[in-house]
Amino acid sequence: MEWPMKRSVALAIMRGEQILVVQRPADDEDLPNAWGLPAASLREGESWQDTVRRAGVEKLGVELAIEHELNRGSLTREHYTLEMRLFLARISAGSPSTPQAAANVTQYQAWKWGTADDIRPAAERGSLCSRLYLGIDGLPAGSP
């Protein structure tokens, strides 16, 4: 059986050797309380890059400048297939804060500057954004 396709972006927002990680809400249906990367689903007619910029505003309260795509992949969940692209981005305006007031999008309960070790547990639980980040060619174990 072929499941519906859900397209999403994940954000690798760096500060020196650290990466911005977010904690999903306790009532998240896939990964409750997991620390991972900010992510957002594409809306009808929206480009990958537009979704990255919208996610910065709606989920973190910041404006993002997109550097480039780092990785992409897909994962079949219970009722859909998730296709995701991971983008390297930098904060061009504002300071991150969670949660935001945007309705109808997953709001994170916390954020911090962390390392790859912070998102490894989520990757083990099936987080595609975390798996894509940890799978970047040349990323040494334990690095951001």
N, C-alpha and C positions, 0 to 999 in steps of 0.2 A: 504494500500500500504506500502511496506517495502522499506525504503530509504537506500542508500548506507551508510556504516559505515565509519566514520572518527575517527581514534585513535590519541589521544593527551596526552601530559603530562603537568602538571602545577608544578611550583616550589615554595616552601615555603622556602625562604632563610632568615634565622634569624640572627639578631645581637642583642644579649641581649633580651630585650623585644620588639624589633622592627622587622618588616618584610619588605623586599625589595618589593616595589610596582612600577609598570610601567604604563605609560600613553600610550594607544593605539593611532595610528595616526588618524588624522581628517578624512581621507578617508577610514577608516576601515568599511567593509560592515556590520558587526554585532554590534559593540560597539564603534562608533567613540568617541574619546577623553576620554574614560572611564579609570579610574585608577583600575588596577587589578594586578594579579600575572603574572609573565613571563610564557609563555606557548609555546609549539611547537608540530607540528604534526609528527607522526612517518612516516618515509620513508620506502619504500620497503625493507624488510629484516632487518630492524633496530629494536633493542630491546628497551623496555621502558627506561632502564638505559642508553643506548647509546644516546637516544634522549635527555635525561636530560643533559648529558655532552655536546652534540652538541649545545643545546639551550644556555647553559652558554657562550660558545665561540661566536656563531653567533649572539646572541641577546644582550649580556651584556659585552662581551670581557673578560670573566673570566673563570677560570677552577673551576669546581664544584666537590665536594666529596659528594656522596649520602649517607645520613644517613639511611632512610627507607621510605616506602610508608605510607602516613598518611590517605588517603581516596581515594575512587573511586566512579564514578557515570556516568550516561549518560543523555542526553538531546536531544530531537528531534527538529531539526531546520527546516527551510522551505524546504530544499532539501536533507537533510542528517541527520543521527543520530550521535551525538558526544559522543564517549566513552572516558573518561578521568581518569587518575590516578594522584593524587597529591603526590609529593615526598618532604620530608624534605631534604634540601641540605645545604651545607656550602661552602663558597668561600675558595678554597685551594690555588689559585694564581690569582693575578691581582686585579684591581679595576674596579667596574662597570662603564660603560659609554654607552650612547645612542645618536644617532643611531650608529649601526655598519655598516661596508661596505659589509656584506654578501648579496648576491643577492637572489631573489626568496623566501624570508622569510619576514614575517611582522616585521618591525623595529619600535621600540618604540620611541616616541618623547621626553620622559623624564623618569627619575626614581628618587626615594627618599626612605629613610627609613621612614616607616609609621606604622600605626596600622590597626586593623580590621576595624575601622571606615572609613578609606580611601577607602576600597573596598566594603562597604555595598551598596552604590548607584549602582555599577556595578552588584552586586548580584541581586538587585531589577530589573535591566534591563535585566537579563537573563544570566549573566556571570557564566558559570559552574565552572570555577576555583575558583572564589570568593565564590560561594555557597559551594563548597567542603571544602574550608578552614574554613568558618564560621560555618559549620556543624560538625566540629570535636568534638567528645564527650568530655565533661568536659571543653570546652572553654567558660569562663564566658563572659557575655556581656561587650563590651567595651575593651576587652583585645586584645593583638596582635594576 
